[in-house]
Amino acid sequence: MAVTYDFDLAHFDFAVVHNWLTNSYWSPGISRERVEQGFRNSALCVGAFCEGQQVGVARVVSDTTRFAYIADVFVAEGYRGRGVGRELVRQLMNHAALREVSMWCLMTFDAQGVYETLGFERTRFPERCMICYDKSKAQK
């Protein structure tokens, strides 16, 4: 079974994508509206398809110049371990629209080995990396 990759959101099955992401460890319970909004406002999205069915997805948030953050990489269970996730990320990184990007980021709980083959490495300077989970503090 050949897997194909497509950047056209019109071909995405957002019911399937929502089901994956709402049940994932990084976005449990996320609404379908927020999933679609995130994809539609991303710099680029890619879907993996086999025989017309969506089997994977990934997206990138980027300024298309210096920074790109790869998010929501998900591969359906029956297609894991076949290189689909790696290829989704490769498709994003090699796309002409993101050719100028010099720094690529992603976060993963358990797939470091998948992405290391594409040149990703663990953060060199973790003491510089900061994340805000509660933006209400910025409103004070």
Buried (B, 14 or more C-beta within 10 A) or exposed (E): EEBEBBBEBEEBBBEBBBBBBBEBEEBEEBEBEBBBEBBEEBBBBBBBBBEEEBBBBBBBBBEBEEEBBBBBBBBBEEBBEBBBBBBBBBBBBEBEEBEEBEEBBBEBEEBEEBBEEBEBEEEEEEEEEEEEEEEEEEEE
